[in-house]
């Protein structure tokens, strides 16, 4: 049965459609969508800050609505992403996914780095 996919609003849709998406990020997004469904709340954004992965080309980060899932499932997804993908082997303390509140509400932040690789599990 297909899983539900949502996009917060037309601004997020436009931001996603107007940008190239890093292939590693796309792989993670498609896996989450297929396994659990998802709701995009943020894609590309012009923050005027250098180094923000939400304004890279290609796009290397998205935010997903965490309350789209039951709390136990949200934690399961976070753990599953980080078990399947290594963000950067030079910085093993960094993760591809985490649930946090950056002042805009609790959400998933999903990001990749040029060194992101799928783990053998």
C-alpha positions as a printed Julia matrix, in Angstrom:
121×3 Matrix{Float64}:
  0.0    0.0    0.0
  1.43   3.42  -0.96
  2.47   5.66   1.92
  1.18   9.2    2.29
  3.36  12.06   0.97
  2.53  15.67   1.82
  4.09  19.07   1.27
  3.41  21.82   3.81
  2.48  24.56   1.33
  3.06  25.96  -2.15
  6.23  27.78  -1.02
  7.87  24.51   0.06
  6.7   22.84  -3.16
  8.23  25.64  -5.26
 11.48  25.5   -3.28
 11.74  21.75  -3.89
 10.86  21.89  -7.59
 13.21  24.79  -8.37
 16.36  23.12  -7.01
 18.57  20.2   -7.85
 18.63  17.7   -4.99
 21.81  15.88  -4.02
 21.51  12.22  -5.04
 22.4   11.04  -1.53
 19.61  13.16  -0.03
 17.2   11.95  -2.69
 18.04   8.34  -1.8
 17.21   8.96   1.88
 14.01  10.88   1.07
 12.77   8.13  -1.27
 13.53   5.46   1.33
 11.59   7.34   4.05
  8.7    7.99   1.65
  8.5    4.34   0.64
  8.83   2.93   4.15
  6.88   5.47   6.24
  5.48   8.3    4.12
  6.52  11.9    4.8
  5.56  15.55   4.97
  8.04  18.15   3.69
  8.12  21.37   5.71
 11.31  22.94   4.32
 13.59  22.51   1.37
 15.78  25.23  -0.07
 15.78  28.55   1.73
 17.79  31.69   1.1
 19.1   32.62   4.5
 21.99  34.65   3.21
 24.31  32.54   5.34
 27.27  30.72   3.93
 27.44  27.05   4.78
 23.74  26.44   5.53
 22.88  23.1    3.94
 19.38  24.42   3.16
 20.86  26.8    0.57
 23.41  24.64  -1.22
 23.45  23.69  -4.87
 22.57  20.9   -5.08
 20.25  20.94  -2.07
 21.69  18.86   0.79
 19.01  19.22   3.5
 15.27  19.08   4.02
 12.99  19.28   7.02
 10.18  16.81   7.57
  7.22  17.11   9.92
  7.91  14.84  12.89
  4.35  14.85  14.23
  3.3   13.26  10.93
  4.3   10.04  12.78
  3.59   8.62  16.22
  6.45   9.62  18.6
  7.82   6.07  18.77
  7.79   5.8   14.97
  9.54   9.17  14.58
 12.38   7.95  16.82
 12.46   4.68  14.87
 12.85   6.58  11.57
 15.61   8.77  12.99
 17.51   5.7   14.2
 16.92   3.81  10.94
 18.26   6.65   8.78
 21.36   7.0   10.93
 21.9    3.23  10.94
 21.67   3.09   7.13
 23.66   6.21   6.18
 26.94   7.62   7.46
 27.0   11.43   7.27
 30.78  11.85   7.09
 33.3    9.16   8.01
 35.73  11.9    9.09
 33.19  13.16  11.63
 31.43  10.06  12.98
 29.63  12.11  15.65
 27.52  13.78  12.93
 24.25  12.21  11.78
 22.14  12.43   8.65
 18.92  12.79  10.66
 17.8   14.15  13.96
 14.64  15.43  15.55
 15.01  18.89  17.06
 13.37  22.25  17.7
 15.25  25.13  16.15
 12.63  27.66  17.18
 10.16  26.72  14.44
  8.74  23.67  16.21
  9.9   20.09  16.54
 10.8   18.52  13.18
 13.17  16.13  11.42
 16.26  17.65   9.92
 17.69  15.36   7.22
 21.02  16.29   5.65
 23.86  14.84   3.64
 27.5   15.71   3.05
 29.72  14.97   0.03
 31.14  12.09   2.15
 27.71  10.61   3.0
 27.59   6.91   2.2
 25.09   4.12   2.63
 26.23   1.66   5.29
 26.25  -2.08   4.72
 23.63  -3.46   7.13
